[in-house]
Structures are given as structure tokens and as C-alpha cells.
């Protein structure tokens, strides 16, 4: 029996908005506390540890290298046209990278508390304005502020599937 959830139709998903990395870090503290109290649950397809390891991995890729090649020029052009809207309004649910098993990368099975710490460390690199070494395969070179905004929108999307 397939238990995969259509994430675009999850009613319990929370709507989040992070204006800064500090907002995201505060949410991670709330998630960690809810987990310790036994009140954290995932309403999508991934465990809390998978959600946060995925978010951390996509930040880390900018420093260590991305696991995928850029898509064809036309796709990159289309994505670049949508970037401003994504940075302002957020990312859509249910998007999958074509040809990639599971539809994306970086969902490691991790303990929730360890994943919280990993994501905090990744966000701290961004907050400290550590220079990224690799540009986004989808969007190309971004300003550091846009890279932060993109990762905050990404976190809003995925952390919204963790409820407490």
C-alpha cells in the first residue's frame, strides 16, 4: 500500500514566514522543544530529521558542491524568471527534480535533535556571510542576501510540515 501524501493537499501544514535567519533559528528551538516534549509530528512524507537534513544539505551544497548538474538552459531561464516571485511569496509544494530518485537530494535519516543542530550550523554559515563556493544549478549566481532569502523560503516550505 502506497502511503505517500500529496503534499499540496495537506490541510495541517503550517504557513510560516521567516524575515531573517534568526526567525528560522527561533523556529528550530520551538521544534526541538516540541520534539523533547513528544509533541512534534510530521504531516508530509518525511520525518522531522529528513526535513531538516534536507534543508541543511541544500545550504551545504553551496559550500561543498551540488549533487546535480544544471538543467538545460531553457529550464534555467524559466526558473530565473520565477525567482523573484519565489523569494517574495515562497516555494510551491510537491516539486520534484526530474530523473532524481525521491525527487530531490539530502533527506538523510537523522535523529530530530541532531538534524536541528545540523540545520542551525548551516544557517550560521549563511548568517556569518561565509562566501558560497558553488552557484545554484537552477538559478545561477545569487547575491548573498538572495541566497539567504531562497533558503528561508525553502525552510518555510518544509518546516511547515512539522506541527506541534
N, C-alpha and C positions, 0 to 999 in steps of 0.2 A: 504494500500500500504506500503510495507516494504522500508524504506529509509536508511537501513544500508549500509554503504560503505565498499567495500573490501579494507581495509587499505593497502594491499600490492600493490594496483594499483593506489594509489593517486598520481597524477602527480605533484601537487603543494607542496607536502611535502618537507620541507627544510631538508637539510643534515647538521647536527650540530656536532661539536666536542668540548667537554669540557676537557681541560687538568687539570683543578682544580675546586674546589668549587667556587672560585672567578669568573671563567669564567661563571659558571652557574648563579651566583648571578647577574652578569652584564647582562646576557640574561633576567633574570627576571625583571630587571629595564627597559629594552627595551620593554618587553611585557607589563608591567604596563603602560608605557608611550603611547604605541600604543593603549591600551585599553582606556586611558583617552582621546586620540585624536579621538577615534571612528574608528581606522584603524585596529583593531585586528579581525581576523576571524579564525574559526576552519575549517579545511578541512577534518577531520576524522569524527568519530561518537560521540565524546564527546565535551562538551562545554569547554572553557578555564578553568573555575572553576573546572570542573570534572577532567581535565587533571592534574592540579596542586594539587588538593586534593588527587588524586590517588598517585602521586609521593611522597607527604608528608606522606601519610598514610603508604606506604611501608618502609619509613625511620623510622617512629614512631613505627612500629611493632617490630623492633629490640630492642626497649626500653620498650615497653608495652606488647608485646606478639603478636604472629601471629594468624590470624583467621582461620588457617588451619593446619592440621596435615601433617607431612612429607609424601611424596608419597612413594610407595613401593621401597625397596632397589634398584632394578634393574633400576628404573627411576632415582633415586638419583645418581646412579653410572654413568648413561649415561649423566645426566646434568653436573655432576662434570667433566667428560671428555670434555665437551664443554665449560667449564667455561673460560679457558684461551683465547679461540677464542672470546668469548663474551666480555671479559674485554679489549681485544685489538681492536676488529673490530666492536663491537656494538651488539645490540639485534635485533632479527628478528621481523617483524611486524606480527600482526594477531594471535599471540599465545594466546591460552585460557587454563585456568586451567580446566581440565575435572571435570564435576559434579558441577561446580560453576555457579550459575545464573549470567549472564552478562559476564562470562568468567574470571573474576578477582574480586578483592576487592578494596574498598577505593575510589570509584568515587562518592563523595558526591556532591550534587548540592550546589555550593558556588558562591558567587559573585567573579568576577575575582580578584579584588584588595585584598579581604580577603584571597583568595587562594594563591596569590603571597606571602602575609605575612606569611601564614602558612608554605609554602614551604621554605621560607627564614629561618624561625625559625628552621625547621627540618634540613636544611643544616648546620645551625650554630652549632647544636649539633654535627654533624659529624666533622665539621671544628675544633671545640674545643676539639675533640678527646674524647668526652664523651663515656665511655665504654658501649658497647651494652650488654644487659642482655639476649637476646634470639638470637639463631643462625638461619640462613636461613633454612626453611624447605626443600628447594630444594638443597642447596649447602653445608649445614652444617656450621661448624665454618670457618670463613674467617678472615684474618688479617684485621686490621682497614683500611689499605691502599686499600686492595681489596674490602672491603665493600664500601668505598668511590667510587672507580672506578666502581663498579657494579651500584651504584646509579647514577653516572654521565652518564653511558651508558643508563640506564633506562630513564633518563631525556632527553638525546639526541633523543631517540626514540619518546617519547611522545610530547616533546616541538616542535619537527619538524612539527607536525600537526597544530601548531599555526603560522599563517602567518600575516605579517604586511607590 
